[in-house]
């Protein structure tokens, strides 16, 4: 009887140990191991799309977004129109638009919503390069991973950039780009999209926080 009770006691302790271990490992991993930073492999795996300016596409707030930030899913149409006008006023009168980490998503959404207001204007921003198999010549996409509302509606945001001839970069190279906005027909999307024609660019270090957030 004594040995049988002792055996049950060991089993209980062993089960308790494994329960604590299962709980303990994720906590330690989260505290002491660096989070994996998303890179161009995510874009390659998921691809990205660009809704037509003329299309009114109904989206689910939980869907990942690509290229063009879109916070309209969190507003009624009339309310979003007011938000668009208010945010356009924050950027349109700037002699040059240099997007920072703090206003990257807001500014990129404004530019995509009203590209004609920024054609010919100098625009600058940071991001990582992505060539993929859809872009030829001196064009690259320059992206940032961002969170519009929460992780569920995270995505990769940026625009196509035309660099000087013979520019060579690798996927995930971080750069600062500055140039003039123009229109260009992009065959994979079968539509005309805003493109930044670079007048100045240089390599930069990967930011400590590579992500951008929609704070307002």
HELIX and SHEET records of a PDB file:
HELIX    1   1 UNK A    2  UNK A   32  1                                  31    
HELIX    2   2 UNK A   40  UNK A   46  1                                   7    
HELIX    3   3 UNK A   72  UNK A   74  5                                   3    
HELIX    4   4 UNK A   77  UNK A   91  1                                  15    
HELIX    5   5 UNK A  104  UNK A  113  1                                  10    
HELIX    6   6 UNK A  115  UNK A  118  5                                   4    
HELIX    7   7 UNK A  151  UNK A  153  5                                   3    
HELIX    8   8 UNK A  187  UNK A  189  5                                   3    
SHEET    1   A 5 UNK A  65  UNK A  67  0                                        
SHEET    2   A 5 UNK A 154  UNK A 162  1                                        
SHEET    3   A 5 UNK A 139  UNK A 147 -1                                        
SHEET    4   A 5 UNK A 122  UNK A 130 -1                                        
SHEET    5   A 5 UNK A  96  UNK A  98  1                                        
SHEET    1   B 4 UNK A  65  UNK A  67  0                                        
SHEET    2   B 4 UNK A 154  UNK A 162  1                                        
SHEET    3   B 4 UNK A 191  UNK A 203  1                                        
SHEET    4   B 4 UNK A 174  UNK A 186 -1                                        
SHEET    1   C 4 UNK A  65  UNK A  67  0                                        
SHEET    2   C 4 UNK A 154  UNK A 162  1                                        
SHEET    3   C 4 UNK A 139  UNK A 147 -1                                        
SHEET    4   C 4 UNK A 211  UNK A 213  1                                        
END                                                                             
